[in-house]
Protein backbone atom coordinates (compact mmCIF):
# COMPACT_ATOMS: atom_id res chain seq x y z
CA UNK A 1 0.00 0.00 0.00
CA UNK A 2 1.26 3.49 -0.86
CA UNK A 3 1.34 6.00 2.00
CA UNK A 4 0.61 9.55 0.75
CA UNK A 5 0.58 11.37 4.08
CA UNK A 6 3.86 13.24 3.40
CA UNK A 7 4.27 16.60 1.69
CA UNK A 8 3.19 16.95 -1.92
CA UNK A 9 6.16 17.05 -4.25
CA UNK A 10 6.02 19.39 -7.19
CA UNK A 11 7.87 18.01 -10.24
CA UNK A 12 9.46 21.38 -11.13
CA UNK A 13 9.40 23.63 -8.03
CA UNK A 14 11.35 26.41 -9.77
CA UNK A 15 8.53 26.85 -12.29
CA UNK A 16 6.30 28.25 -9.54
CA UNK A 17 8.68 31.18 -8.98
CA UNK A 18 9.85 31.88 -12.52
CA UNK A 19 10.76 35.48 -11.87
CA UNK A 20 10.29 37.68 -14.89
CA UNK A 21 8.85 34.83 -16.97
CA UNK A 22 5.66 34.92 -14.92
CA UNK A 23 4.70 38.26 -16.54
CA UNK A 24 5.10 37.10 -20.14
CA UNK A 25 1.35 36.48 -20.61
CA UNK A 26 0.49 39.98 -19.37
CA UNK A 27 3.19 41.46 -21.59
CA UNK A 28 1.84 39.66 -24.66
CA UNK A 29 -1.69 40.69 -23.68
CA UNK A 30 -0.52 44.30 -23.57
CA UNK A 31 1.13 44.01 -26.98
CA UNK A 32 -2.09 42.61 -28.45
CA UNK A 33 -4.13 45.45 -26.94
CA UNK A 34 -1.61 47.96 -28.29
CA UNK A 35 -1.96 46.62 -31.84
CA UNK A 36 -5.74 46.54 -31.50
CA UNK A 37 -5.67 50.18 -30.41
CA UNK A 38 -3.45 51.08 -33.36
CA UNK A 39 -5.82 49.52 -35.90
CA UNK A 40 -9.14 50.67 -34.41
CA UNK A 41 -10.39 54.25 -34.34
CA UNK A 42 -13.85 54.33 -32.78
CA UNK A 43 -16.13 57.35 -32.83
CA UNK A 44 -16.18 59.62 -29.77
CA UNK A 45 -19.57 58.19 -28.73
CA UNK A 46 -18.33 54.59 -28.92
CA UNK A 47 -15.16 55.57 -27.04
CA UNK A 48 -17.13 57.14 -24.19
CA UNK A 49 -19.50 54.17 -23.99
CA UNK A 50 -16.55 51.75 -23.99
CA UNK A 51 -14.79 53.68 -21.24
CA UNK A 52 -17.92 53.76 -19.08
CA UNK A 53 -18.67 50.05 -19.64
CA UNK A 54 -15.13 48.85 -18.94
CA UNK A 55 -14.87 51.09 -15.87
CA UNK A 56 -18.14 49.73 -14.50
CA UNK A 57 -17.08 46.14 -15.23
CA UNK A 58 -13.68 46.57 -13.59
CA UNK A 59 -15.12 48.24 -10.48
CA UNK A 60 -17.82 45.57 -10.20
CA UNK A 61 -15.27 42.76 -10.40
CA UNK A 62 -13.13 44.44 -7.75
CA UNK A 63 -16.10 44.93 -5.41
CA UNK A 64 -17.20 41.33 -5.86
CA UNK A 65 -13.73 40.13 -4.88
CA UNK A 66 -13.07 38.39 -8.18
CA UNK A 67 -9.85 36.48 -8.68
CA UNK A 68 -6.86 38.73 -9.44
CA UNK A 69 -6.34 37.08 -12.82
CA UNK A 70 -9.85 38.07 -13.88
CA UNK A 71 -9.29 41.63 -12.65
CA UNK A 72 -6.02 41.85 -14.59
CA UNK A 73 -7.79 40.55 -17.69
CA UNK A 74 -10.54 43.17 -17.25
CA UNK A 75 -7.97 45.92 -16.70
CA UNK A 76 -6.71 45.48 -20.28
CA UNK A 77 -9.92 46.64 -21.99
CA UNK A 78 -10.19 49.41 -19.37
CA UNK A 79 -6.76 50.81 -20.25
CA UNK A 80 -7.46 50.34 -23.97
CA UNK A 81 -10.75 52.24 -23.63
CA UNK A 82 -8.96 55.16 -21.96
CA UNK A 83 -6.38 55.22 -24.77
CA UNK A 84 -9.17 55.14 -27.36
CA UNK A 85 -10.76 58.16 -25.67
CA UNK A 86 -7.63 60.12 -26.46
CA UNK A 87 -7.44 58.70 -29.97
CA UNK A 88 -11.06 59.77 -30.63
CA UNK A 89 -10.13 63.24 -29.31
CA UNK A 90 -12.64 63.10 -26.45
CA UNK A 91 -11.78 65.82 -23.93
CA UNK A 92 -11.95 64.73 -20.29
CA UNK A 93 -10.47 65.87 -17.00
CA UNK A 94 -7.52 63.62 -17.86
CA UNK A 95 -6.83 65.82 -20.90
CA UNK A 96 -5.69 68.73 -18.72
CA UNK A 97 -1.93 69.46 -19.01
CA UNK A 98 -1.41 68.87 -15.27
CA UNK A 99 -3.05 65.45 -15.52
CA UNK A 100 -0.99 64.62 -18.63
CA UNK A 101 2.23 65.61 -16.83
CA UNK A 102 1.23 63.53 -13.80
CA UNK A 103 0.59 60.54 -16.06
CA UNK A 104 3.94 60.93 -17.78
CA UNK A 105 5.78 61.33 -14.46
CA UNK A 106 4.00 58.36 -12.85
CA UNK A 107 6.76 55.93 -13.81
CA UNK A 108 9.34 58.15 -12.10
CA UNK A 109 7.04 58.28 -9.05
CA UNK A 110 6.86 54.49 -9.05
CA UNK A 111 10.65 54.25 -9.21
CA UNK A 112 11.41 56.82 -6.51
CA UNK A 113 8.77 56.33 -3.81
CA UNK A 114 10.24 53.29 -2.04
CA UNK A 115 13.87 54.52 -2.00
CA UNK A 116 12.76 57.87 -0.52
CA UNK A 117 10.60 56.12 2.06
CA UNK A 118 13.44 53.77 3.04
CA UNK A 119 15.99 56.59 3.35
CA UNK A 120 13.52 58.62 5.42
CA UNK A 121 12.73 55.78 7.81
CA UNK A 122 16.37 54.69 8.15
CA UNK A 123 17.40 58.28 8.89
CA UNK A 124 14.65 58.57 11.52
CA UNK A 125 15.87 55.37 13.17
CA UNK A 126 19.55 56.39 13.05
CA UNK A 127 19.26 60.03 14.11
CA UNK A 128 16.29 59.98 16.47
CA UNK A 129 16.46 56.41 17.75
CA UNK A 130 12.87 55.68 16.73
CA UNK A 131 11.85 52.02 16.43
CA UNK A 132 11.55 50.46 12.99
CA UNK A 133 7.80 49.98 13.34
CA UNK A 134 6.87 53.56 14.25
CA UNK A 135 3.86 55.10 12.49
CA UNK A 136 4.29 58.33 10.58
CA UNK A 137 2.20 61.30 11.61
CA UNK A 138 0.15 63.39 9.19
CA UNK A 139 2.79 66.15 8.96
CA UNK A 140 5.47 63.58 8.20
CA UNK A 141 3.29 61.90 5.57
CA UNK A 142 2.56 65.27 3.94
CA UNK A 143 6.29 66.09 3.86
CA UNK A 144 7.04 62.67 2.33
CA UNK A 145 4.34 63.21 -0.30
CA UNK A 146 5.72 66.62 -1.30
CA UNK A 147 9.31 65.31 -1.37
CA UNK A 148 8.37 62.24 -3.41
CA UNK A 149 6.29 64.22 -5.93
CA UNK A 150 9.07 66.80 -6.34
CA UNK A 151 11.70 64.08 -6.85
CA UNK A 152 9.50 62.26 -9.38
CA UNK A 153 8.84 65.50 -11.32
CA UNK A 154 12.57 66.32 -11.35
CA UNK A 155 13.51 62.83 -12.54
CA UNK A 156 10.86 63.02 -15.27
CA UNK A 157 11.91 66.48 -16.49
CA UNK A 158 15.70 66.13 -16.20
CA UNK A 159 16.25 62.41 -16.91
CA UNK A 160 13.25 60.75 -18.54
CA UNK A 161 12.33 63.41 -21.12
CA UNK A 162 15.90 64.06 -22.32
CA UNK A 163 16.55 60.32 -22.40
CA UNK A 164 13.41 59.76 -24.46
CA UNK A 165 14.44 62.48 -26.94
CA UNK A 166 17.95 61.02 -27.18
CA UNK A 167 16.66 57.49 -27.79
CA UNK A 168 14.17 58.67 -30.40
CA UNK A 169 16.88 60.59 -32.23
CA UNK A 170 19.24 57.63 -32.00
CA UNK A 171 16.63 55.13 -33.22
CA UNK A 172 15.28 57.32 -36.04
CA UNK A 173 16.09 56.10 -39.53
CA UNK A 174 19.14 57.85 -40.90
CA UNK A 175 18.95 59.64 -44.20
CA UNK A 176 21.14 58.24 -46.92
CA UNK A 177 23.95 60.34 -48.25
CA UNK A 178 22.59 61.75 -51.57
CA UNK A 179 25.88 61.18 -53.39
CA UNK A 180 26.05 57.57 -52.22
CA UNK A 181 22.37 57.02 -53.05
CA UNK A 182 22.94 58.12 -56.67
CA UNK A 183 25.98 55.87 -56.98
CA UNK A 184 24.25 52.68 -55.73
CA UNK A 185 21.97 50.51 -57.78
CA UNK A 186 19.31 48.76 -55.73
CA UNK A 187 17.40 45.62 -56.50
CA UNK A 188 13.64 45.52 -56.14
CA UNK A 189 14.11 44.27 -52.53
CA UNK A 190 16.16 47.32 -51.56
CA UNK A 191 19.45 45.41 -51.41
CA UNK A 192 22.49 47.01 -53.04
CA UNK A 193 24.15 45.05 -55.86
C-alpha positions as CSV (number, residue, x, y, z in Angstrom):
1,X,0.0,0.0,0.0
2,X,1.3,3.5,-0.9
3,X,1.3,6.0,2.0
4,X,0.6,9.5,0.8
5,X,0.6,11.4,4.1
6,X,3.9,13.2,3.4
7,X,4.3,16.6,1.7
8,X,3.2,17.0,-1.9
9,X,6.2,17.0,-4.2
10,X,6.0,19.4,-7.2
11,X,7.9,18.0,-10.2
12,X,9.5,21.4,-11.1
13,X,9.4,23.6,-8.0
14,X,11.4,26.4,-9.8
15,X,8.5,26.8,-12.3
16,X,6.3,28.3,-9.5
17,X,8.7,31.2,-9.0
18,X,9.9,31.9,-12.5
19,X,10.8,35.5,-11.9
20,X,10.3,37.7,-14.9
21,X,8.9,34.8,-17.0
22,X,5.7,34.9,-14.9
23,X,4.7,38.3,-16.5
24,X,5.1,37.1,-20.1
25,X,1.3,36.5,-20.6
26,X,0.5,40.0,-19.4
27,X,3.2,41.5,-21.6
28,X,1.8,39.7,-24.7
29,X,-1.7,40.7,-23.7
30,X,-0.5,44.3,-23.6
31,X,1.1,44.0,-27.0
32,X,-2.1,42.6,-28.4
33,X,-4.1,45.4,-26.9
34,X,-1.6,48.0,-28.3
35,X,-2.0,46.6,-31.8
36,X,-5.7,46.5,-31.5
37,X,-5.7,50.2,-30.4
38,X,-3.4,51.1,-33.4
39,X,-5.8,49.5,-35.9
40,X,-9.1,50.7,-34.4
41,X,-10.4,54.3,-34.3
42,X,-13.9,54.3,-32.8
43,X,-16.1,57.3,-32.8
44,X,-16.2,59.6,-29.8
45,X,-19.6,58.2,-28.7
46,X,-18.3,54.6,-28.9
47,X,-15.2,55.6,-27.0
48,X,-17.1,57.1,-24.2
49,X,-19.5,54.2,-24.0
50,X,-16.6,51.8,-24.0
51,X,-14.8,53.7,-21.2
52,X,-17.9,53.8,-19.1
53,X,-18.7,50.1,-19.6
54,X,-15.1,48.9,-18.9
55,X,-14.9,51.1,-15.9
56,X,-18.1,49.7,-14.5
57,X,-17.1,46.1,-15.2
58,X,-13.7,46.6,-13.6
59,X,-15.1,48.2,-10.5
60,X,-17.8,45.6,-10.2
61,X,-15.3,42.8,-10.4
62,X,-13.1,44.4,-7.8
63,X,-16.1,44.9,-5.4
64,X,-17.2,41.3,-5.9
65,X,-13.7,40.1,-4.9
66,X,-13.1,38.4,-8.2
67,X,-9.8,36.5,-8.7
68,X,-6.9,38.7,-9.4
69,X,-6.3,37.1,-12.8
70,X,-9.8,38.1,-13.9
71,X,-9.3,41.6,-12.7
72,X,-6.0,41.9,-14.6
73,X,-7.8,40.6,-17.7
74,X,-10.5,43.2,-17.3
75,X,-8.0,45.9,-16.7
76,X,-6.7,45.5,-20.3
77,X,-9.9,46.6,-22.0
78,X,-10.2,49.4,-19.4
79,X,-6.8,50.8,-20.3
80,X,-7.5,50.3,-24.0
81,X,-10.8,52.2,-23.6
82,X,-9.0,55.2,-22.0
83,X,-6.4,55.2,-24.8
84,X,-9.2,55.1,-27.4
85,X,-10.8,58.2,-25.7
86,X,-7.6,60.1,-26.5
87,X,-7.4,58.7,-30.0
88,X,-11.1,59.8,-30.6
89,X,-10.1,63.2,-29.3
90,X,-12.6,63.1,-26.5
91,X,-11.8,65.8,-23.9
92,X,-12.0,64.7,-20.3
93,X,-10.5,65.9,-17.0
94,X,-7.5,63.6,-17.9
95,X,-6.8,65.8,-20.9
96,X,-5.7,68.7,-18.7
97,X,-1.9,69.5,-19.0
98,X,-1.4,68.9,-15.3
99,X,-3.1,65.4,-15.5
100,X,-1.0,64.6,-18.6
101,X,2.2,65.6,-16.8
102,X,1.2,63.5,-13.8
103,X,0.6,60.5,-16.1
104,X,3.9,60.9,-17.8
105,X,5.8,61.3,-14.5
106,X,4.0,58.4,-12.8
107,X,6.8,55.9,-13.8
108,X,9.3,58.1,-12.1
109,X,7.0,58.3,-9.1
110,X,6.9,54.5,-9.1
111,X,10.7,54.3,-9.2
112,X,11.4,56.8,-6.5
113,X,8.8,56.3,-3.8
114,X,10.2,53.3,-2.0
115,X,13.9,54.5,-2.0
116,X,12.8,57.9,-0.5
117,X,10.6,56.1,2.1
118,X,13.4,53.8,3.0
119,X,16.0,56.6,3.4
120,X,13.5,58.6,5.4
121,X,12.7,55.8,7.8
122,X,16.4,54.7,8.2
123,X,17.4,58.3,8.9
124,X,14.6,58.6,11.5
125,X,15.9,55.4,13.2
126,X,19.5,56.4,13.0
127,X,19.3,60.0,14.1
128,X,16.3,60.0,16.5
129,X,16.5,56.4,17.8
130,X,12.9,55.7,16.7
131,X,11.8,52.0,16.4
132,X,11.5,50.5,13.0
133,X,7.8,50.0,13.3
134,X,6.9,53.6,14.2
135,X,3.9,55.1,12.5
136,X,4.3,58.3,10.6
137,X,2.2,61.3,11.6
138,X,0.2,63.4,9.2
139,X,2.8,66.2,9.0
140,X,5.5,63.6,8.2
141,X,3.3,61.9,5.6
142,X,2.6,65.3,3.9
143,X,6.3,66.1,3.9
144,X,7.0,62.7,2.3
145,X,4.3,63.2,-0.3
146,X,5.7,66.6,-1.3
147,X,9.3,65.3,-1.4
148,X,8.4,62.2,-3.4
149,X,6.3,64.2,-5.9
150,X,9.1,66.8,-6.3
151,X,11.7,64.1,-6.8
152,X,9.5,62.3,-9.4
153,X,8.8,65.5,-11.3
154,X,12.6,66.3,-11.3
155,X,13.5,62.8,-12.5
156,X,10.9,63.0,-15.3
157,X,11.9,66.5,-16.5
158,X,15.7,66.1,-16.2
159,X,16.3,62.4,-16.9
160,X,13.3,60.7,-18.5
161,X,12.3,63.4,-21.1
162,X,15.9,64.1,-22.3
163,X,16.6,60.3,-22.4
164,X,13.4,59.8,-24.5
165,X,14.4,62.5,-26.9
166,X,18.0,61.0,-27.2
167,X,16.7,57.5,-27.8
168,X,14.2,58.7,-30.4
169,X,16.9,60.6,-32.2
170,X,19.2,57.6,-32.0
171,X,16.6,55.1,-33.2
172,X,15.3,57.3,-36.0
173,X,16.1,56.1,-39.5
174,X,19.1,57.8,-40.9
175,X,18.9,59.6,-44.2
176,X,21.1,58.2,-46.9
177,X,24.0,60.3,-48.3
178,X,22.6,61.8,-51.6
179,X,25.9,61.2,-53.4
180,X,26.1,57.6,-52.2
181,X,22.4,57.0,-53.1
182,X,22.9,58.1,-56.7
183,X,26.0,55.9,-57.0
184,X,24.2,52.7,-55.7
185,X,22.0,50.5,-57.8
186,X,19.3,48.8,-55.7
187,X,17.4,45.6,-56.5
188,X,13.6,45.5,-56.1
189,X,14.1,44.3,-52.5
190,X,16.2,47.3,-51.6
191,X,19.5,45.4,-51.4
192,X,22.5,47.0,-53.0
193,X,24.2,45.1,-55.9
